[in-house]
């Protein structure tokens, strides 16, 4: 259960910082440089950790290949 909270915090911080950087680049008129695959993977990890926190399942029950 603690792994869910840990992943939720770190992915949440990453997504928040990415959003703040996106708004900054839009305001300055510069190019937003982030790889979409990285954002997709972090977003999926965030959703899985959020699901595990709400349902109360450990992370290794959500993703069977993680031991």
N, C-alpha and C positions, 0 to 999 in steps of 0.2 A: 504494500500500500504506500510506503514511503517513496518508492520509485515513481509512482504516479505523480505525487506532489512535486518531486524533484524535476521530472521531465516537464510537468506543467509550468513550473516557475521559469525554467530556463528557456523553453520554447516561447512562452508568453513574453518574456523579456526580449527575445530575438525578434518576434513579430511586432512588438511595440516599437522597438528601435527602428525596424525597417519601415514601419508606417510613418514614424516621425521624420526619418530621412527622406521618404517619398514626398511628404508635404513640404519639406525644406527645399528639395530639388524643384518642385512645382513652383514654389514662390520665387526662387532664384532664376528659374528658366533654364536650368542645366539638365543634363541627361541623367536619368535614373538607372544606375548600373548595379543590378542584382540578377543573378541567374535564376530563371523561373523554376528550374528543377529543384534547386535548393529550397526555395520558398514553398514549393509543393510538398517536399518531404517534411519540412519543419511544420507545415500546416497539418499534414496527416498525423504526425507524432503528437501535435497539440490536441487534435480531435480525439485520438485514441487515449491519451492521458486524461482528458476531460471526461470521456465516457467511463473510464476505469474509476475515476474519482466519484462520479455520480452513482454508478451501479455498485461500487464497492468491491470490484474484482481486482486482484493483483495484476501487474503488468504481464507476468508470464502466463496467465490464463487467457488474456486477450490475444496475445501473439504467442502461439504454441512453440515456435522455434527458438524463443528466448528462454534460456534455463536459469 
